[in-house]
Amino acid sequence: MSARLPGVALGIGCDRGTPLATLQAALDEALALANLTRADVRALASITLKADEAGLLALAQAHGWPITFYPAEQLAEVPVPNPSETVRRHTGTPSVSEAAALLAAGAGIDALLVEKHRHRGPDGRNATVSIARIPHD
């Protein structure tokens, strides 16, 4: 195996009830933007408000990725390039996907490979994916 990055962490935000197919499409688009594949993913993260989100849980299970949910207060402490007052009104934090990706990667803002990629599925549901590089040890 060639020398590769230790992988990436995904941060995902989504509308309530977003199906697996929409999440997968958003994920595949974001990975393509960074010239990555699903094999590069080591972790998935979101906000605790989504801990019971069937699509997110199914995504993690389908790929065997560990999933972590962070409280809004912890996500709100993470500096991100694209904070949103709309997201803050709905979740209590200005960022879900970017902040969750950075926390899951254990990295700073410079590790973001994909910032807040938005996708609206044919079902009308929205998903946002951010990708952060996991630093070398």
C-alpha positions in Angstrom: 0.0 0.0 0.0 1.3 3.4 -0.9 1.9 6.1 1.7 -1.5 7.7 2.1 -3.1 10.1 4.5 -4.4 8.4 7.7 -7.9 9.2 6.4 -10.6 11.7 6.8 -13.5 12.4 9.1 -16.9 13.4 7.8 -19.2 15.9 9.4 -22.8 15.7 8.3 -25.9 17.8 8.9 -29.3 17.1 7.5 -33.0 17.7 7.5 -35.0 15.5 9.8 -36.0 12.4 7.9 -33.3 12.6 5.2 -33.1 9.2 3.6 -30.0 7.2 3.2 -29.9 7.7 -0.6 -29.8 11.5 -0.2 -27.1 11.3 2.4 -25.1 8.9 0.2 -25.4 11.2 -2.8 -24.2 14.2 -0.7 -21.3 12.2 0.6 -20.2 10.9 -2.8 -20.3 14.5 -4.2 -18.2 15.8 -1.3 -15.7 13.0 -1.6 -15.4 13.6 -5.4 -14.6 17.3 -4.7 -11.6 16.2 -2.6 -10.6 13.3 -5.0 -11.3 10.9 -2.2 -13.2 7.6 -2.0 -15.3 6.0 0.7 -12.2 3.9 1.6 -10.5 7.1 2.9 -13.2 7.7 5.5 -12.4 6.7 9.1 -15.2 8.4 11.0 -18.6 10.1 10.8 -19.9 12.8 13.1 -22.9 15.0 13.6 -24.9 16.8 16.3 -26.6 15.0 19.2 -29.9 16.3 17.8 -29.4 13.7 15.0 -28.5 10.7 17.3 -31.7 9.0 16.3 -31.6 10.0 12.6 -32.2 6.7 10.8 -30.5 7.8 7.6 -27.3 8.8 9.4 -27.2 5.6 11.5 -27.8 3.5 8.3 -24.9 5.4 6.5 -22.5 4.6 9.3 -23.6 1.0 9.6 -23.5 0.4 5.8 -19.9 1.4 5.7 -18.7 0.2 9.1 -17.7 3.8 10.2 -17.8 4.8 13.8 -20.3 7.6 14.4 -20.0 10.3 17.1 -22.6 12.8 18.0 -21.5 16.1 19.6 -23.6 18.5 21.7 -24.4 21.9 20.2 -22.4 23.6 22.9 -19.2 21.7 21.9 -19.8 22.3 18.2 -20.3 26.0 18.8 -16.8 26.3 20.3 -15.1 25.2 17.1 -13.9 28.0 14.7 -15.3 27.3 11.2 -15.1 29.2 7.9 -18.8 29.2 7.2 -20.9 29.8 10.3 -24.6 30.2 9.8 -27.2 32.1 11.9 -29.9 29.9 10.3 -28.2 26.7 11.6 -27.7 28.4 15.0 -31.4 29.2 15.2 -32.3 25.5 14.5 -29.6 23.7 16.4 -28.0 26.0 18.9 -24.6 26.1 17.1 -23.5 28.0 14.0 -22.0 24.9 12.4 -22.8 21.2 12.4 -21.0 19.6 9.4 -17.7 21.7 9.5 -17.4 21.7 13.3 -18.3 17.9 13.6 -15.8 17.0 10.9 -13.0 19.0 12.7 -13.8 17.5 16.1 -14.0 13.9 14.7 -10.6 14.5 13.0 -9.0 16.0 16.0 -7.8 18.8 13.8 -7.9 22.6 13.3 -9.6 24.6 10.6 -6.7 24.1 8.2 -7.6 20.4 8.0 -10.9 21.1 6.2 -10.6 19.5 2.7 -14.3 20.2 1.8 -16.2 23.0 3.5 -20.0 22.7 3.9 -20.9 20.9 0.7 -24.7 21.3 0.3 -26.9 18.8 -1.5 -30.7 18.8 -2.0 -32.1 15.3 -2.8 -34.9 14.5 -5.2 -36.9 13.9 -2.0 -36.6 17.6 -1.1 -34.4 16.9 1.9 -31.1 18.8 2.4 -27.8 17.4 3.6 -24.5 19.1 4.3 -21.2 17.3 4.3 -17.8 18.6 5.4 -14.5 16.6 5.2 -11.5 17.1 7.5 -8.1 15.4 7.1 -7.1 13.4 10.2 -3.6 14.6 11.1 -0.6 12.2 11.0 0.5 11.1 14.4 
